[in-house]
Amino acid sequence: MNIQLENTITAIVTHDREKVQSGFAPIFYSNNEEESEKLALFIAKITLGMVHNLENGVYVVVKH
C-alpha cells in the first residue's frame, strides 16, 4: 500500500507576522522578502513541492 499526501499546503513563508495565521501548516518567518523567497525555494526542494507567490509577501509551498 502506497500512501502519499497530495494537493496539500506543506509550508507558509512570510516576513510579515500580521499576514498569516494558520493551524494546519507550519509557518516560517524570515527577515525580509529576499530571505522569504530563498527559504520557500529550499523548503520546496526538500519536500518536492512547488512555491506559489501570493504577491503580498507570502509564499505557499504546495505538494501537488
Residue pairs with C-beta under 8 A, 6 or more apart in sequence:
5 63
6 63
6 64
7 62
7 63
7 64
8 62
8 63
9 24
9 25
9 60
9 61
9 62
10 25
10 43
10 44
10 47
10 49
10 61
10 62
10 63
11 25
11 26
11 27
11 28
11 40
11 43
11 47
11 49
11 60
11 61
12 20
12 22
12 25
12 26
12 27
12 28
12 58
12 59
12 60
12 61
13 27
13 28
13 29
13 30
13 36
13 39
13 40
13 43
13 58
13 59
13 60
13 61
14 20
14 27
14 28
14 29
14 30
14 36
14 57
14 58
14 59
15 29
15 30
15 31
15 32
15 33
15 35
15 36
15 57
16 57
16 58
17 29
19 56
19 57
19 58
20 27
20 58
28 39
28 40
28 43
30 36
30 39
33 57
36 57
36 59
37 51
37 53
37 59
39 59
40 51
40 59
40 61
41 51
43 49
43 61
44 50
44 51
44 61
47 61
47 63
48 63
49 61
49 62
49 63
49 64
50 61
50 62
50 63
50 64
51 59
51 60
51 61
52 59
52 60
52 61
52 62
53 59
54 60
